[in-house]
Amino acid sequence: MRHLLVLTAFLFISFLSVAQEPTTIKGVVYSTTTNETLESVNIVNLNQVVGTTTNSSGKFEIRATANDTLHFSFLGYKSIKVRVTNDWLKFGETKIELTELALALEEVVVNQLRLTGFLEVDMNQVPIRTNYRYSISGLSTAGYEAGDAGAVNKVLGAIFNPADFLYNMFGKKPNELSKLKQMKKDDEIRNLLASRFDREMLMVLLDLNRVDLDEIVSQCNYSRDFIQTANDLQILDAISECYEEYKILSRSKKRY
């Protein structure tokens, strides 16, 4: 009897492990406006941290399990999240529809210089951009950007308590930031990020808004020019490098 119970328990555990193994799901992405399939739609499984794109026929296949969330994004269309259901896993291909966004130019405000003819006064109106950077031995070699009102505080904070300095950035989101390694390993996600500059996929994967994302990169000693011009993959690598530094400093702090 005891052997029967052991065998039953073993079979039950084996069944659960097999049932929980990731499988693949298929689908087709359409435009609600034209009812035509969409090629090169970006798709990311936010739970498994894997990505893919639709082919020329709008079809895709991606690894997923029940209750995983897929994020669909495409230029000019509203991004959506779709939960993977059991019927999708059992019955195969499903239809996903994206809604087109109205394209609109953002208002641009041009501040015209009002010159007075007095050199000392007019010189103060000209904006000055500096990208000189500090560096601190033992910390990041990238350095701190000069001209930033908070640069001195950042430098002092990093010198006196570097672990706490980085903890303020990363300590509250360990689960999201643990995805960084998975994101860097997945070639599909890396390729998607390399072609994007909108930060949307990073914000979704890391559960951050745009302001917080830019602030983290800034606090990791990267210049404003880099933040404004880098693609999403470069931003990912910058955050990942800084996060690795945080973990090293955090472990060192715990020893003392």
Salt bridges, closest charged atoms under 4 A:
GLU97 OE2 - LYS95 NZ 3.49
GLU145 OE2 - ARG224 NH1 3.41
ASP148 OD2 - LYS154 NZ 2.73
ASP148 OD1 - ARG224 NH2 3.96
ASP164 OD1 - LYS253 NZ 2.28
ASP198 OD2 - ARG196 NH2 2.78
GLU200 OE2 - HIS71 NE2 3.35
GLU200 OE1 - ARG196 NH2 3.33
ASP207 OD2 - LYS173 NZ 3.66
ASP214 OD2 - ARG210 NE 3.16
ASP225 OD1 - ARG129 NH2 2.21
ASP232 OD1 - ARG199 NH1 2.69
ASP237 OD1 - LYS184 NZ 3.71
ASP237 OD1 - ARG190 NH1 3.62
GLU244 OE2 - LYS247 NZ 3.19
